[in-house]
Amino acid sequence: MKYIKDEDIGKLPGRRLEKSDSFKFRCYPGIACFNRCCRNINLFLYPYDVIRLKNQLHMTSDQFLDKYVDIVLRPSNFFPEVLLTMSDNPEKTCPFLNLSGCTVYPDRPDTCRTFPVEQGIFYDAEHDKTEPIYFFKPPDFCLGQHEEKEWTTQTWSKDQDAVIYNKMTARWSELKRLFQTDPWGSQGPEGPGAKMAFMATYNIDQFRDFLFKSTLLKRYKVTSKVLKQIRSDDVELMKFGFEWVKFFVWGIRSENIKLK
């Protein structure tokens, strides 16, 4: 999910969908293009995606990132992108795809749930406000767009159990937007501060170990309610990680984290 500037909206491919707009789409095993969209793609993974997938696969976040993820720091970027590694075969299929379909379907990533709709965040800098923005953008080979089943963005999101995913990805995008400017200075985007920020957002199990096994809690006061939640709840820990990065990297005041 990307932040979109006002001047860029008209340049984006696909048909923009307002709340009341509808689109036609249906995907099912009998359709000729079934699973073709699960091949050779740049599939971005967001922090909540990683939590759902690593738990479904009974792995730690560290193990999941090591086995299934490409971490890409693009030139002039200040935080890396996290992409799912495609299988090493001629078609470069998704690693979770088999002949029957998606093997992690109940916990598939946000991008997969939202397809064939793409979601972004429109940022109104003048008023410092954000709002979701949607585009209907199926690939040319997709036959599902010619089916008769009709949806709005809201009914599609509910049908695909994407509401919580969309919400968590929007929360992540709010933090990611801050990295449009360089917070790292001489350390650079691969220095210790950047590694801490990545751990706090994507490597959630390692972040939990760091919180409770290092001296951090001797130097910072975290509210007892939050401490209780993050000991066992990955999603609450992720939210805390976002808050920690804002506090640690950007100096944004937090009600839950204070210097002792």
N, C-alpha and C positions, 0 to 999 in steps of 0.2 A: 504494500500500500504506500503510495507516494503522496507527498504534498504537492499540490498543483496551484500554480500562480494564475491570476486572472488572465494575463496575456497569453497563457499557454493553452487555455481550455479549447479554443477553436482549432488548435494544431493537433489535438489528440485523435487517434484513429477510433473508429467505432461510432455508434449512435448514442448520444447522451440520453440518459433516462431520468426524467423527473419522477417524483413520487407517484404521480397518477398515471405515468406512462406504462404500457405493457409491452411484453415481447413474447414470442412463441418459441418454445423449446421443450424437447423431451429426449431423454437418453435411456436406453434399455439394452439388455444383452442381444436382442435380435437385430439391432440396427447395424448396417454394414460397416460403419466407421467406429464401432464400439471399441474403446480403449486406445484408439489411434492418438487421442490427445495426450496420452500418458507416455509419450516418447520424445526424446531429444528436446527437452524444454529447459528453460531457465526457471526453475521453480524456487521462488524465494520462500524461506522459512522464517517465521517470526517467533518470538520467545514462547508464546502460548502453544504454537504448533509443536515446538520441541518438547515441551512438557507432556503434551498429550501423546505424542509418538513414543517417547522414551519410556513412559509408564506403560503404554500398551505393549511394548516390546520387552518389558521387564529389564530395562537397562538403566544405568546411571546416565545423567546428561553428558558426562565426560566420555563415556563409552559410545553414546549415540553420535556425538559430534565427531569423534574419531573415525567411526565406521561409515557414516552416511552423509557427511556434510563437506562441502567445499567452502572455505572461508576466504572471501575475496576482498582485498582492499584496493579499490580503484584509485587511479591518480587523482589528486586534488580532493579526495574524500577523507573524512576524519573519523569514520567508524566503518567497519567492514560490513559487507553483505554476506548473508548466510544462505547458501543454495544447496538443495538436495543433490547429491551425487548420483548421476544416472548410471545404470549398469554398464559393464564393459562388454557390450555385445554390439553387433552391427547396427541395430535399431536404437541403441542407447535408451532402453526402456527404463521406466521408473523401477527402483529396486523392490518396490512393494507390489508389483504387478505380476499376476500369473494368468493362466488361460481363462480362469473364471472371473477375473476382474481384480479389484483392489483388495489386498489382504489386510489392510489397516483401515478399511472403510469407516468404521465408527469413529475413528480418530484421525481421519484424513485432514490435511492442512487447510487453512482458510482459503487459499487460492483455488484449491480443488473444489471446495464447497460452493464458492461463489461463481465459478465458471458456468456459463459463458459470459457472465457479467464481470467486469473489472471495476474495482472500487478504489477510489482515491480520497484524499482529504483536500478540500479547497480552503486555503488560508487567506483570510481577509486581513492583510497587514494593517490597513488603516484603522480598523476597529478591533484588531487582535481577536478575531473570532474564527472558528473553524466549522465546516459542515461537510458531511460525506457527499461524494459525487460519484455517479455510476455511469458506466458505458457498456452497451451491449456489443460484444466484440468476439463472436465465434470465428474460428479459422474457416477458410474457404471449404475445407474438406468435411466440415461438420454438417451432417445431415439432420441433426436434431433441431436445427434452426428452421427447418421446413415442416416440422410437425405442427399439429393444431393446438396442443396444450398451451394455454396462455397464463402468463404470470406478471406480477409487478415485482419490483425489487424486494418489497416487504414479504409478499407471499412466498417468493423463491427462497429468501433467507430463512424463513420459518420452516419451510419444507425440507431444507437441507441441514437443519439444526446448526445454522451458521450465525445465529444472533450473538451468542456468547463469543464466538471467534471474532466476529466483526468488532465487537465492543473491545476485546482485548487487543486486537491489532490496532484499533484507533488510539488506544491508550499508549501503545508502543510508538506509534507514529508521532504522537505529541512529543515524546522524548527524543526520538530520532531527528526531528526537525531542528532541535538545538544544535546538532552536529553539522549544520550547514556552515557554521563558522568554526574556526580552529581553536579548541580549548587547551591544546597540549603544549604549545610553545616549543621550547628547545627539546623536550622529551620526544616529540613526534607522535604520530598515531600508532606506533608499535611499542611505545615506552611502557613503563610500569603502571602509570595512571590509566592508559588505554586498556591494558590487560585486565586491570581491576574492573573497569566499566563493562568489558565484554563478559567477564566471569559473572558479574552481578545481574546481567540481563539474560545470558544464554546458558551458562554452565551452572545451573541452579543448585545442583547437589554439591559441587565444589564450593560455591558461595556459602551454603549452609555450614559446611565444615569450617570455612574461614571465619564466619561469624562467631561460632561457638567454641572453636579450638584455638583461635589466635588471641591477641591482647586487645582486639578492637573494642570489646564490650567493657574493658577497663578504662578506655579512653573516651568512649561515647556512651551516653545514656539513651537507651531505647525503651519506650514504654512497655510495661509488663504485659499488657494486652497483646501488643504486636509480637513480643518475644514468644509468647505462648502459641500464637497462630503460626509463626514461621518455622517453629520446630518441626512441624509435621505436614503443613499444608503448602504444597508447591506453588499454587496460584497466589496465595497470600505472600509467599516469599518472593515471587516474581514481582508483585506490586511493590513490595518493600525494596527490591533491587532497583526498580525504576526510581523510587523516591531517594534511595541512597545515591544513585548516580547524579541526580539533580543536585543533591546536597554536596556530594564529594567533588564533583567535577565543576559544577556551575555555581555553587554557593547559594542555591535556592533554599530558602528557609523551610524547615520541616517541623511539624508539630510532634513527630514521633522520634526524631533523632536530634540530640543536642550534645555538645561537648561537655564533658564533666568538669 
